[in-house]
Amino acid sequence: MLSQVFLLSPRGDTLIFKDFKGNVPKTSTETFFRKAKFWDGEGRDAPPAFTVDGVQYLHVKVGGLYWVASTRENVSPSLVLELLLRMYWICRDYFGYVSEEMVRKNFLLVYELLDEIIDYGLPQNSSTERLKQFIMMEPVAVKQRLGGGGRAGLKLPGGATGPTEVIKSVLDTDRTGAKEEIFVDIVEKLTAIFDASGHQKSSSIVGAIQIKSYLSGNPPIRLGLSENLILGRRDSRMQQSSAYGSDTDVVVLDTYSINEGVDAERFDAERVLELAPPDGHFALMNYRSSRSFRPPFRVYPLVEDDMYAGDKLTLYLRLLAEYPASKTASGVEVTVPLPRSVQRVHCETGEQCSATVLPACLQHAPNESKLLALPGRGVFEQSAEWRERERKLVWSIKNLRGGQEHTLRCRLTVDQGSVESTKRDYGPIMLQFVLPGKPSASGLDVRYMKILKDEKNYAPSRWFRVVAMANSYQIRPH
């Protein structure tokens, strides 16, 4: 099915190359990188699947690297992309984290893993647990550069880091007797569309309960989810939702899928997930909810004419963090596409407003806000950048505590006579962020977790985390 699988660095260096069939030129790595790097000449990313000279290229970019498969056959893109992601997770399970240096130091082990995962171009095995039976080579340790005592942050736009991630190999426990641990993450990706007034037009949540298990002997675990959980619109509990309190207290999942090792009938009856977890990372449950949620951010855009110059406009962006002050979002990035009529952009940031004075700030007109230069590191770190080649204005805030408001003012110099068209053509505004902390946007929660191992003084460490991320968070000003 697959002709080649290769791994490229961000600069296009070939780290791993495996040719299964010999029916695709060896120069495919250069062809792919040249096409992906300069997809349309405007800085946009290449799609996950594209064709060049009769060869299909399918890729994902994770861990800062390109994971690529090529073929001349008609294959399922979703299957191949899922396989590439599984290869990344398998490498993470073995190495603890994936980086260019880690792959270079362990390239022999990566080739050995590839030989077991794919045989003559056909996927054979993508289970970390089963691969451990056949892989004899041990990974070479590489010192983690991000610090943090064995944990590191999610890599975000602008170089910021998000909530801590687990940096640990599945082989650690067997080799060193390291402390046994299990990590349970509820990760939700939010999709929302707002108008210029901040009204939420549509929303949905795609989430997953992800587990990273480092328990010797793979003892069964039992997770109890929210008692007020309703599975699908036809769930009989939907008709009795008043029994669980107000309608807003009910957690409704429109669709869901659970790991094949879970007893589905028991889950439907008791909202309990029980299975023997394999080593490493796996998804215990995936779900989707179309119920409205309280948006963590609102962005209010406004464009005004410049009274002193006919070829200038002033763009105001007001960002409100509408989550509790106990939470801090990282990697906040507001992206505003601007039309070709915009020639130059000059930005200034506004003073932040604490939660106590937030209502007063909301009453101010944007042109009455006091504008300041970029504050120092002692307050918070932010930057505004005009990427002319991409035609995007990018406003980044490294860490943003809840209950705060920030303002960005930009002077736009536009082509003569294009003021009105520029007002109509900018946007939609996109927002990226990572926001850790309970409660989850959907309301889903893990009530308890039990490790079913009958052994005296057995007390492994258990870690729980809830993270909300932007999937497609848009503000449409028109």
C-alpha positions in Angstrom: 0.0 0.0 0.0 2.7 2.5 1.0 5.8 3.0 -1.2 7.9 5.0 1.2 7.9 6.4 4.7 10.3 9.1 5.7 10.9 11.7 8.5 12.2 15.2 7.8 13.5 18.0 10.0 12.0 21.5 9.7 14.9 22.4 7.4 14.2 19.4 5.1 17.1 17.1 6.3 16.2 13.5 5.9 16.3 11.8 9.3 14.6 8.5 8.4 13.9 7.0 5.0 12.3 3.6 4.3 11.6 2.5 0.7 9.2 -0.5 0.6 8.4 -0.9 -3.1 10.9 1.1 -5.2 8.2 2.6 -7.5 8.7 6.2 -6.3 11.9 8.2 -7.0 14.5 8.5 -4.3 14.2 12.3 -4.7 10.7 12.2 -3.2 12.0 13.7 0.0 13.2 16.8 -1.8 10.0 17.0 -3.9 7.8 16.8 -0.8 9.7 19.4 1.2 9.9 21.9 -1.7 6.2 21.5 -2.3 5.2 21.6 1.4 7.5 24.5 2.3 6.4 26.8 -0.6 2.8 25.5 -1.1 1.2 28.6 -2.6 3.8 31.3 -2.3 1.8 33.0 0.5 3.0 31.2 3.5 0.1 28.9 3.9 0.6 25.3 5.1 0.3 22.5 2.6 -2.8 20.2 3.0 -2.2 16.8 4.7 -2.5 15.1 1.3 -1.5 16.2 -2.1 -0.2 14.7 -5.4 2.9 15.5 -7.4 3.7 13.7 -10.7 1.3 10.8 -9.9 2.7 10.3 -6.4 0.5 10.9 -3.4 2.2 12.5 -0.4 0.5 12.3 3.0 2.0 13.9 6.0 1.5 15.2 9.6 3.8 17.7 11.4 4.1 16.8 15.0 7.1 17.0 17.4 8.5 19.7 15.1 9.1 17.1 12.4 7.5 16.0 9.1 6.2 12.4 9.2 5.5 11.5 5.6 4.2 8.6 3.5 4.3 8.4 -0.3 2.4 6.0 -2.6 1.2 5.6 -6.1 -1.9 3.6 -5.1 -5.4 4.9 -4.1 -5.2 4.7 -0.3 -7.4 6.0 2.5 -5.9 9.3 3.6 -7.4 9.1 7.1 -5.9 5.6 7.6 -2.4 6.7 6.5 -2.5 9.9 8.6 -3.7 7.9 11.6 -0.8 5.5 11.0 1.7 8.4 10.9 0.3 9.8 14.2 0.6 6.3 15.8 4.3 6.2 14.7 4.8 9.5 16.5 3.1 8.3 19.6 5.1 5.0 19.6 8.3 6.9 19.3 7.2 9.1 22.2 6.3 6.1 24.3 9.9 4.7 23.7 11.9 8.0 24.0 9.7 10.0 26.4 9.6 12.9 23.9 10.3 13.4 20.2 12.8 15.9 18.8 15.2 16.0 15.9 18.2 15.3 18.2 16.3 12.3 19.8 15.6 10.8 16.4 19.3 11.3 15.3 20.6 9.6 18.4 18.1 6.7 18.1 17.8 6.3 14.3 18.6 2.5 14.5 15.8 2.0 17.0 13.4 4.0 14.8 14.2 1.8 11.8 13.7 -1.3 14.0 10.3 0.0 15.0 9.4 0.8 11.4 10.2 -2.8 10.4 7.7 -4.1 12.9 5.0 -1.4 12.2 5.0 -1.7 8.4 5.8 -4.8 6.4 6.3 -4.4 2.6 4.3 -1.2 2.7 1.3 -2.7 4.7 0.6 -1.7 8.3 1.0 -4.6 10.7 1.3 -3.5 14.3 0.8 -0.1 15.9 0.5 -1.2 19.6 3.3 -0.1 21.9 2.5 -3.0 24.2 2.9 -5.6 21.5 6.0 -4.0 20.0 7.8 -4.3 23.3 7.8 -8.1 22.7 9.8 -7.8 19.5 12.1 -4.7 20.0 15.2 -5.6 21.9 17.1 -2.3 21.4 17.0 0.3 24.2 16.7 4.0 23.5 19.7 6.3 23.9 18.9 9.0 26.5 19.1 12.6 25.4 19.0 15.4 27.9 15.7 17.3 27.7 16.5 20.9 26.9 13.2 22.4 28.1 13.9 21.7 31.8 11.2 21.0 34.3 12.5 17.8 35.9 11.4 15.2 33.4 8.4 17.1 32.1 8.0 19.7 29.4 5.3 21.9 28.0 3.2 21.6 24.8 4.9 23.5 22.0 2.6 26.4 21.0 2.7 29.2 18.4 5.3 31.8 19.1 7.5 29.4 21.1 5.3 29.5 24.1 4.7 26.4 26.2 1.4 25.1 27.5 0.6 22.7 30.4 3.2 20.2 31.4 3.4 17.0 29.4 4.8 13.6 30.5 8.4 13.1 29.5 9.0 9.4 30.2 9.8 6.2 28.4 7.6 3.1 28.7 10.8 1.2 29.4 11.8 3.3 32.4 9.9 1.2 35.0 11.3 -2.1 33.8 14.9 -0.8 33.5 15.3 1.4 36.5 12.4 0.6 38.9 11.1 4.2 38.5 8.1 5.2 40.4 4.9 3.8 38.9 2.5 6.5 37.6 -0.6 6.9 35.6 -1.7 10.1 33.9 -5.3 10.9 32.9 -6.0 13.9 30.7 -9.3 15.3 29.5 -8.3 17.3 26.4 -11.1 19.3 24.6 -10.8 21.2 21.4 -13.3 24.0 21.1 -14.9 25.2 18.0 -16.9 28.5 18.2 -18.0 31.3 15.8 -18.8 34.8 17.1 -20.0 38.0 15.4 -18.4 41.4 15.8 -20.6 42.1 18.8 -19.3 39.0 20.7 -22.5 36.9 20.3 -21.8 33.2 19.9 -23.4 31.9 16.7 -22.4 28.3 16.9 -20.2 26.0 19.0 -19.1 22.4 19.4 -16.5 20.4 21.4 -14.3 17.5 20.3 -12.7 15.8 23.3 -10.8 12.8 24.4 -9.9 11.0 27.7 -6.2 10.2 27.1 -4.2 8.0 29.4 -0.4 7.5 29.7 0.2 4.4 31.8 3.5 3.4 33.4 2.2 0.6 35.7 4.1 -2.6 35.9 2.0 -5.7 35.2 -0.7 -3.7 33.5 -3.3 -4.0 36.4 -6.9 -3.2 35.4 -8.1 0.4 36.1 -11.6 1.6 36.7 -12.7 5.2 36.0 -16.1 6.6 37.0 -17.3 9.5 34.9 -19.9 12.1 35.7 -23.2 10.7 37.0 -25.2 13.3 35.0 -23.6 12.1 31.8 -26.1 11.6 28.9 -24.8 9.6 25.9 -26.5 10.7 22.7 -29.8 12.5 22.2 -31.7 9.3 22.4 -30.4 8.4 25.8 -33.4 7.7 28.1 -31.8 9.9 30.7 -32.3 12.9 28.3 -36.0 12.7 29.1 -35.3 12.7 32.8 -32.6 15.3 32.9 -34.5 17.3 35.5 -33.6 14.5 37.9 -30.0 15.6 37.8 -30.6 19.3 38.5 -30.9 22.2 36.1 -30.4 21.5 32.4 -27.0 23.2 32.5 -25.8 20.6 35.0 -26.3 17.8 32.5 -23.4 16.7 30.4 -24.5 15.6 26.9 -22.2 13.8 24.4 -23.8 13.6 21.0 -21.4 10.9 19.8 -18.7 8.9 21.4 -16.3 5.9 21.0 -14.6 4.0 23.7 -11.5 1.8 23.7 -12.1 -1.7 22.5 -11.0 -3.1 25.9 -13.9 -1.4 27.7 -17.1 -3.2 28.5 -19.6 -1.1 26.5 -22.7 -2.4 28.2 -21.4 -1.6 31.7 -20.4 1.9 30.5 -23.9 2.5 29.2 -25.5 1.4 32.5 -23.1 2.7 35.1 -20.9 5.3 33.4 -17.8 3.3 34.4 -14.8 2.7 32.1 -12.8 -0.4 33.1 -9.9 -2.1 31.2 -6.3 -3.3 31.5 -4.3 -0.3 30.2 -1.5 -1.0 27.7 1.9 0.7 28.3 2.3 4.2 27.0 -0.2 6.6 25.5 -3.7 5.6 24.3 -7.1 7.1 24.0 -9.7 5.7 26.4 -12.6 7.6 25.0 -13.3 10.1 22.2 -16.4 12.2 22.1 -18.2 15.2 20.5 -20.7 17.6 22.0 -22.7 20.3 20.3 -24.0 21.8 23.5 -23.2 25.5 24.0 -20.4 26.3 26.4 -19.2 29.4 28.2 -16.5 30.8 25.9 -13.2 31.4 27.6 -12.4 34.4 25.4 -14.2 37.1 23.5 -12.6 39.4 20.9 -14.2 42.7 19.9 -12.9 44.2 16.7 -13.5 47.7 15.4 -12.2 49.6 12.4 -12.4 53.4 12.3 -11.4 56.0 9.7 -8.4 58.3 10.4 -9.7 61.9 10.5 -6.3 63.2 9.5 -5.4 60.9 6.6 -7.6 59.5 3.9 -5.4 56.5 3.3 -5.2 55.3 6.9 -7.5 53.2 9.2 -7.3 52.3 12.9 -8.0 48.7 13.9 -8.8 48.0 17.5 -8.8 44.6 19.0 -10.1 44.1 22.6 -9.4 40.7 24.1 -11.3 39.6 27.2 -10.4 36.5 29.3 -13.7 35.4 30.7 -12.5 32.5 32.8 -11.6 32.6 36.6 -8.5 34.4 37.8 -7.3 31.1 39.2 -6.6 29.9 35.6 -3.9 31.1 33.2 -4.0 30.5 29.5 -0.7 30.0 27.6 0.1 30.5 23.9 -2.7 33.0 23.3 -2.5 34.1 19.7 -4.9 36.3 17.8 -4.5 36.3 14.0 -6.2 38.8 11.8 -5.9 38.3 8.0 -5.7 41.6 6.2 -6.4 42.2 2.5 -3.8 43.1 -0.1 -4.8 46.7 0.0 -3.0 47.1 3.4 0.5 48.3 2.8 1.9 49.0 6.3 0.9 48.2 9.9 2.0 49.9 13.1 0.7 48.4 16.4 0.5 49.5 20.0 -0.8 47.5 23.0 -3.3 48.8 25.6 -3.0 48.6 29.4 -4.5 45.5 31.0 -7.5 45.8 33.2 -7.8 43.7 36.3 -11.0 41.7 37.1 -12.1 44.4 39.6 -12.2 47.1 37.0 -13.3 45.0 34.0 -16.9 46.4 33.7 -15.5 49.9 33.6 -13.2 49.0 30.8 -16.0 47.5 28.8 -17.9 50.7 28.9 -15.1 52.7 27.3 -15.1 53.2 23.6 -12.0 51.7 22.0 -10.6 55.1 20.9 -10.7 56.3 24.5 -8.5 53.5 25.9 -5.1 54.5 27.1 -2.5 52.9 24.9 0.9 51.9 26.2 4.1 50.4 24.8 4.9 46.7 25.3 5.2 46.1 29.0 8.2 44.5 30.6 8.7 40.9 31.6 7.6 41.6 35.1 4.0 42.0 34.1 3.2 39.8 31.1 4.9 39.1 27.7 3.1 40.0 24.5 4.0 41.0 21.0 2.3 42.2 17.8 3.7 41.3 14.4 2.7 42.1 10.9 3.6 39.2 8.6 3.4 40.9 5.3 4.1 37.8 3.2 1.3 35.9 4.8 -0.9 39.0 5.0 -1.6 38.4 8.7 -1.5 40.5 11.8 -0.5 38.2 14.8 -0.9 39.4 18.4 0.6 37.0 20.9 0.4 36.9 24.7 2.5 34.3 26.4 0.5 33.9 29.6 -2.9 35.4 30.3 -4.6 35.2 33.7 -8.4 35.0 33.8 -10.5 38.2 34.4 -8.1 40.4 32.4 -8.6 42.5 29.3 -6.0 43.7 26.8 -6.3 46.1 23.9 -4.3 46.3 20.6 -4.4 49.4 18.4 -3.0 49.2 14.9 -2.6 52.0 12.3 -3.2 50.6 8.8 -1.9 52.3 5.7 -4.0 51.3 2.7 -4.1 51.9 -1.0 -5.7 55.1 -2.1 -9.4 54.7 -2.5 -9.6 51.2 -0.9 -10.6 52.3 2.6 -14.2 51.0 2.4 -13.2 47.7 0.7 -10.5 47.1 3.4 -13.2 47.5 6.1 -15.2 44.8 4.4 -12.5 42.3 3.5 -10.4 41.9 6.7 -10.9 38.7 8.9 -12.1 36.3 10.0 -10.2 36.7 13.2 -8.7 33.4 14.6 -7.8 32.7 18.2 -5.4 30.0 19.5 -4.9 29.1 23.1 -4.3 26.4 25.7 -6.2 26.7 28.9 -5.6 24.1 31.7 -7.8 23.6 34.7 -11.3 22.4 35.7 -14.1 22.4 34.9 -14.0 21.1 31.3 -15.9 23.1 28.7 -18.3 20.1 28.2 -18.7 19.5 32.0 -17.3 16.0 31.7 -15.2 14.9 34.7 -13.6 11.8 36.2 -15.2 11.2 39.6 -12.7 8.6 40.7 -10.1 6.1 39.5 -9.3 2.8 41.0 -6.3 0.6 40.2 -7.5 -3.0 40.7 -4.3 -4.6 41.9 -4.5 -6.8 45.0 -1.0 -6.0 46.4 -0.2 -4.7 49.8 1.2 -1.2 50.0 0.7 -0.7 46.3 0.2 3.0 45.8 1.2 4.3 42.4 1.0 8.0 41.7 -2.1 9.3 39.9 -2.3 12.5 37.9 -5.4 14.2 36.5 -5.5 17.1 34.2 -8.2 19.0 32.1 -7.1 21.1 29.1 -9.1 23.2 26.7 -7.6 24.1 23.3 -8.8 26.1 20.3 -9.8 24.0 17.3 -11.5 26.7 15.2 -12.2 29.7 17.3 -13.4 32.5 14.9 -14.7 36.0 15.2 -16.4 37.1 12.0 -16.6 40.9 11.8 -18.9 41.0 8.8 
